[in-house]
Each structure stands twice: as structure tokens, then as C-alpha cells.
Amino acid sequence: MADAIFEERRLADIYDAVDSNRSDLDAYLALVDEFGARSVLDIGCGTGTFACLLVKGGAEVTAVDPTVASLDVARRKPLAEQVRWVAGDATTLPPLQVELSTMTGNVAQVFLTGEEWDATLRGARAGLRASGVLLFEVRDTAREGWLEWDPEQSYRRLTIPGVGAVETWVELTNVSSPFVSFRITFVFKTDGAVMTSYSTLRFRSRAEISDSLQAAGFVVEDVREAPDRPGREFVFIARRTS
Ligand SMILES: C[S@@+](CC[C@H](N)C(=O)[O-])C[C@H]1O[C@@H](n2cnc3c(N)ncnc32)[C@H](O)[C@@H]1O
């Protein structure tokens, strides 16, 4: 079962309103441009914001996510009819030969076991044409960003059109390296419903990720900072070996 925030319909429906600042995606659009990619696979596409931005830029896009509720939100977006949406993950893709694949929004951290992560990298590789590029970000473990995931710092009250007022906050529930667990609470003020989403992320080191990429048939071409979150994220640029 995926985290409720992506799988529960009522939460998936407000995901974009809660996470409305997607300036993080600008760096990915710039990278797609830098590599001149015309065909892109977005792995863990969630509510499809990036996939729709890509088609707007003229790319041919396939987007995959295991959560039906998030994909339903994605399918309602402008230009969504031009995206090929796939319910599943990188291990269940149709035959593809894209020039570039992405995992935005720290998707790379949802894979908790080595088996899941390695299978995802192998799946991503299989969907790329020779010399295709895989782009993804992970949080820098040394930064210990989870220390900011506390109710006081994260509390927000939003007014969402068609939904009304929603209060939300994040609470760290466990840190047991390399795993960090937290829960996000949502209070819908119109009917008082309280919904909670539980998540665990895995924080892999830069060396660990580089090794796993190499083992899956990639060369790491570069590791950059996310321009919008300097010092907090690593953006991996890996190329499929032939
Ligand atoms: C933080 S969200 C990011 C969504 C999207 N990439 C974005 O930038 O908005 C993480 C996403 O990973 C997806 N996910 C969870 N398990 C997955 C898996 N095994 N394979 C691919 N995606 C997965 C979730 O459903 C969710 O949509």
C-alpha cells in the first residue's frame, strides 16, 4: 500500500494545492533541454505535473506511477491527453526506447530495499535507448533535513478552492539510519475529517548511489546541486552504457 498522500483519493486531490510551489521542476526542464531529449519517461510521476510540463515543451512523454488516485488527478490536467499514463512502476513498463528518464520529487528515496532500488534502476535502464540519460535527485543525508520536519515549522492553513480550509503539518516519527519516517496530518475544516499519511524514506549516500548505478549499467556523468535547494540535494545525471 502506497503512502496515503498519493493513494487516498481525498488526499491525492489536494496534493497539488498543498505542494503548490513546483519551482523544483524548472531545473529538470532545463536538463531535458540541455540533453535535447524529445522522448521522456517520468518514473513516479505522481499527479503528473512534470509530465504535463514536458508535453507543453513538445516532448513525447510516458509517465508511470503505482497510485491510481494520483494518476486520476494527473489525467484531469491540461494536455494530459498527450501523455501516455502507465499504472505501475519501472519494473512493469511497456517496451520503451526513450532518450531520457526522470525521477523528480525525491522519488528515488521511496525504494526502501536494495532489491527494489536495483530493480527500479534496471527497469529505468531497459526503458532507455543506448546512451540515454537518467536524472534524479536525492536529499543530502549529511544535511539532516528531517530535523525541520516538525509540527511547528511545517504547520500551514490553506484555503483550497472547492475544498475549503485545510490544516496540515509534518511530524518526524523515527530516525533509524538509513530510514527516516514521518507522518503528515491533514484536517479538513469543512467536515472536521482528519487524515494521516505515513511515510518512510531511505537516505542513501552519494557513493552508494553511484555504485548502484554502475552495477545497473549506468555511468555517472555528473552530480549537481539542485539550483533551487543548494546544499540540500544531489541531482544525479547517469548515462546508460550501451
Ligand atoms: C514525493 S512523490 C513525487 C511525485 C512526482 N514525481 C512529483 O515530483 O510531483 C513520490 C511518488 O513516488 C511514487 N512511488 C511510490 N512507490 C513507487 C514505486 N515503487 N515506483 C515508482 N513510483 C513510486 C508515489 O506514488 C509518488 O507519486
The ligand as a Gaussian input file, in Angstrom:
#p B3LYP/6-31G(d) Opt

LIG

0 1
 C        7.083000      12.713000      -3.493000
 S        6.099000      11.980000      -4.743000
 C        6.781000      12.721000      -6.186000
 C        5.823000      12.708000      -7.340000
 C        6.302000      13.423000      -8.588000
 N        7.498000      12.837000      -9.124000
 C        6.486000      14.891000      -8.341000
 O        7.599000      15.413000      -8.485000
 O        5.477000      15.542000      -8.013000
 C        6.698000      10.291000      -4.776000
 C        5.985000       9.433000      -5.802000
 O        6.613000       8.143000      -5.838000
 C        5.608000       7.229000      -6.148000
 N        6.032000       5.855000      -5.876000
 C        5.878000       5.125000      -4.741000
 N        6.369000       3.886000      -4.915000
 C        6.836000       3.828000      -6.182000
 C        7.444000       2.814000      -6.981000
 N        7.690000       1.601000      -6.492000
 N        7.785000       3.103000      -8.261000
 C        7.555000       4.333000      -8.767000
 N        6.993000       5.340000      -8.060000
 C        6.629000       5.088000      -6.798000
 C        4.434000       7.673000      -5.300000
 O        3.211000       7.106000      -5.724000
 C        4.518000       9.185000      -5.522000
 O        3.740000       9.579000      -6.613000

